[in-house]
Amino acid sequence: MKVYLLVEGDSDAAFLERLLPAEIRPAISIVTVGGRSNMSSKARSLMVLKRKPVALVVDTDVTEKDAVAQRTEALEELVRSATAGVPYKIIFAAPEIEAWYFDVPEALERLSGKKLSPEQRELAEVRPKEILAKLFNGQGPLSVEQLAGQLTEAEVQTLRETSPRKDLIDFLTEQVNKQTEPQPV
Protein backbone atom coordinates (compact mmCIF):
# COMPACT_ATOMS: atom_id res chain seq x y z
CA MET A 1 0.00 0.00 0.00
CA LYS A 2 1.34 3.39 -0.96
CA VAL A 3 1.24 6.86 0.45
CA TYR A 4 1.61 9.53 -2.20
CA LEU A 5 3.97 12.51 -1.90
CA LEU A 6 3.32 15.15 -4.53
CA VAL A 7 6.07 17.59 -5.46
CA GLU A 8 6.46 20.17 -8.18
CA GLY A 9 9.60 18.97 -9.94
CA ASP A 10 12.42 16.45 -10.16
CA SER A 11 14.82 18.43 -7.97
CA ASP A 12 12.16 18.61 -5.23
CA ALA A 13 11.68 14.85 -5.55
CA ALA A 14 15.42 14.19 -5.24
CA PHE A 15 15.71 16.43 -2.18
CA LEU A 16 12.74 14.84 -0.42
CA GLU A 17 13.86 11.32 -1.38
CA ARG A 18 17.10 12.10 0.45
CA LEU A 19 15.23 13.39 3.51
CA LEU A 20 12.80 10.51 3.89
CA PRO A 21 13.84 7.97 6.52
CA ALA A 22 14.86 4.63 4.99
CA GLU A 23 12.17 2.70 6.88
CA ILE A 24 9.29 4.53 5.16
CA ARG A 25 10.84 5.20 1.75
CA PRO A 26 9.56 1.96 0.12
CA ALA A 27 5.97 2.81 1.03
CA ILE A 28 6.11 6.35 -0.37
CA SER A 29 5.41 7.06 -4.02
CA ILE A 30 6.87 10.45 -4.97
CA VAL A 31 4.98 12.00 -7.86
CA THR A 32 6.18 15.08 -9.74
CA VAL A 33 3.29 17.18 -10.99
CA GLY A 34 5.11 19.83 -13.02
CA GLY A 35 4.25 22.92 -10.98
CA ARG A 36 2.04 24.36 -8.28
CA SER A 37 -0.87 24.85 -10.68
CA ASN A 38 -1.16 21.07 -11.21
CA MET A 39 -0.89 20.18 -7.53
CA SER A 40 -4.52 20.35 -6.43
CA SER A 41 -5.80 18.54 -9.51
CA LYS A 42 -3.39 15.62 -9.07
CA ALA A 43 -4.05 15.44 -5.31
CA ARG A 44 -7.79 15.40 -5.83
CA SER A 45 -7.52 12.68 -8.50
CA LEU A 46 -5.40 10.44 -6.27
CA MET A 47 -7.68 10.87 -3.28
CA VAL A 48 -10.81 10.10 -5.28
CA LEU A 49 -9.45 7.29 -7.48
CA LYS A 50 -6.83 5.62 -5.27
CA ARG A 51 -8.23 6.45 -1.81
CA LYS A 52 -4.67 6.63 -0.43
CA PRO A 53 -3.15 9.27 1.85
CA VAL A 54 -1.55 12.19 0.04
CA ALA A 55 1.07 14.70 1.16
CA LEU A 56 1.83 17.77 -0.92
CA VAL A 57 4.98 19.90 -0.80
CA VAL A 58 4.29 23.17 -2.55
CA ASP A 59 6.38 26.27 -3.18
CA THR A 60 4.50 29.43 -2.28
CA ASP A 61 6.59 31.41 -4.81
CA VAL A 62 6.02 34.47 -2.62
CA THR A 63 7.18 35.65 0.80
CA GLU A 64 4.67 38.38 1.61
CA LYS A 65 2.49 37.10 4.46
CA ASP A 66 -0.88 38.00 2.93
CA ALA A 67 0.01 36.40 -0.41
CA VAL A 68 1.29 33.25 1.33
CA ALA A 69 -1.91 33.07 3.40
CA GLN A 70 -4.07 33.53 0.31
CA ARG A 71 -2.30 30.77 -1.63
CA THR A 72 -2.35 28.48 1.40
CA GLU A 73 -6.07 28.98 1.94
CA ALA A 74 -6.91 28.47 -1.74
CA LEU A 75 -5.00 25.21 -2.03
CA GLU A 76 -6.33 23.90 1.29
CA GLU A 77 -9.89 24.57 0.10
CA LEU A 78 -9.37 22.84 -3.25
CA VAL A 79 -7.84 19.75 -1.69
CA ARG A 80 -10.19 19.54 1.31
CA SER A 81 -13.23 19.46 -0.97
CA ALA A 82 -12.12 16.10 -2.42
CA THR A 83 -10.87 14.31 0.69
CA ALA A 84 -13.91 12.20 1.59
CA GLY A 85 -12.05 10.93 4.64
CA VAL A 86 -8.71 10.36 2.90
CA PRO A 87 -5.88 11.74 5.07
CA TYR A 88 -3.80 14.52 3.52
CA LYS A 89 -1.17 17.02 4.56
CA ILE A 90 -0.01 20.15 2.76
CA ILE A 91 3.47 21.50 3.46
CA PHE A 92 4.34 24.91 2.11
CA ALA A 93 7.89 25.95 1.26
CA ALA A 94 8.24 29.72 1.27
CA PRO A 95 9.16 30.95 -1.18
CA GLU A 96 10.54 27.67 -2.58
CA ILE A 97 11.94 24.38 -1.36
CA GLU A 98 15.53 25.52 -2.00
CA ALA A 99 15.16 27.78 1.06
CA TRP A 100 15.29 24.64 3.19
CA TYR A 101 18.98 24.22 2.40
CA PHE A 102 19.65 27.38 4.38
CA ASP A 103 18.44 25.59 7.51
CA VAL A 104 21.78 23.77 7.36
CA PRO A 105 24.09 26.67 6.42
CA GLU A 106 27.15 24.68 7.47
CA ALA A 107 26.38 22.22 4.67
CA LEU A 108 26.27 24.99 2.09
CA GLU A 109 29.51 26.44 3.40
CA ARG A 110 31.18 23.03 3.40
CA LEU A 111 30.05 22.18 -0.12
CA SER A 112 30.75 25.59 -1.65
CA GLY A 113 33.95 26.27 0.26
CA LYS A 114 32.59 29.76 0.99
CA LYS A 115 31.26 31.43 4.12
CA LEU A 116 27.67 32.68 3.94
CA SER A 117 27.48 36.39 4.66
CA PRO A 118 24.72 37.84 6.85
CA GLU A 119 23.33 39.51 3.71
CA GLN A 120 23.21 36.19 1.83
CA ARG A 121 21.43 34.53 4.75
CA GLU A 122 18.84 37.31 4.77
CA LEU A 123 18.37 37.32 0.99
CA ALA A 124 18.03 33.53 1.01
CA GLU A 125 14.69 33.96 2.77
CA VAL A 126 13.27 35.64 -0.33
CA ARG A 127 15.51 34.46 -3.20
CA PRO A 128 17.11 31.14 -2.23
CA LYS A 129 17.75 29.94 -5.81
CA GLU A 130 19.62 33.13 -6.61
CA ILE A 131 21.78 32.89 -3.47
CA LEU A 132 22.54 29.20 -4.13
CA ALA A 133 23.60 30.08 -7.69
CA LYS A 134 25.91 32.84 -6.41
CA LEU A 135 27.30 30.64 -3.65
CA PHE A 136 28.19 27.87 -6.10
CA ASN A 137 29.20 30.24 -8.92
CA GLY A 138 32.22 28.93 -10.83
CA GLN A 139 31.65 25.34 -9.72
CA GLY A 140 29.70 24.31 -12.79
CA PRO A 141 25.93 24.30 -13.15
CA LEU A 142 24.17 24.07 -9.82
CA SER A 143 22.22 20.89 -9.40
CA VAL A 144 19.88 20.86 -6.44
CA GLU A 145 19.76 17.09 -6.84
CA GLN A 146 23.55 16.83 -6.50
CA LEU A 147 23.45 19.12 -3.50
CA ALA A 148 20.89 16.86 -1.80
CA GLY A 149 23.09 13.83 -2.46
CA GLN A 150 26.09 15.48 -0.82
CA LEU A 151 24.41 16.24 2.51
CA THR A 152 25.89 14.29 5.42
CA GLU A 153 23.69 12.08 7.57
CA ALA A 154 23.98 14.63 10.41
CA GLU A 155 22.81 17.43 8.08
CA VAL A 156 19.92 15.30 6.83
CA GLN A 157 18.98 14.50 10.42
CA THR A 158 18.97 18.22 11.29
CA LEU A 159 16.59 18.87 8.40
CA ARG A 160 14.37 15.94 9.42
CA GLU A 161 14.04 17.25 12.96
CA THR A 162 12.89 20.78 12.09
CA SER A 163 9.59 22.05 10.76
CA PRO A 164 8.10 21.87 8.24
CA ARG A 165 10.04 18.74 7.24
CA LYS A 166 9.38 17.08 10.61
CA ASP A 167 5.65 17.64 10.14
CA LEU A 168 5.83 16.01 6.71
CA ILE A 169 7.85 13.01 7.93
CA ASP A 170 5.57 12.55 10.95
CA PHE A 171 2.49 12.51 8.69
CA LEU A 172 4.05 10.09 6.21
CA THR A 173 5.30 7.79 8.99
CA GLU A 174 1.89 7.76 10.65
CA GLN A 175 0.16 6.90 7.36
CA VAL A 176 2.67 4.16 6.50
CA ASN A 177 2.30 2.66 9.99
CA LYS A 178 -1.50 2.73 9.75
CA GLN A 179 -1.36 0.78 6.51
CA THR A 180 1.00 -1.87 7.88
CA GLU A 181 -0.84 -2.46 11.17
CA PRO A 182 -3.02 -5.57 11.31
CA GLN A 183 -6.62 -4.64 10.71
CA PRO A 184 -9.30 -5.80 13.18
CA VAL A 185 -11.41 -8.68 11.92
Secondary structure, DSSP 8 states (H G I E B T S, - for coil): --EEEEESSHHHHHHHHHHS-TTTGGGEEEEE-SSHHHHHHHHHHHHHHT---EEEEEE-S---HHHHHHHHHHHHHHHHTT-TT--EEEEEESS-GGGGGGGSHHHHHHHHSS---HHHHHHHTT-HHHHHHHHTTTSSS--HHHHHHT--HHHHHHHHTSTTHHHHHHHHHHHHHHHHS----
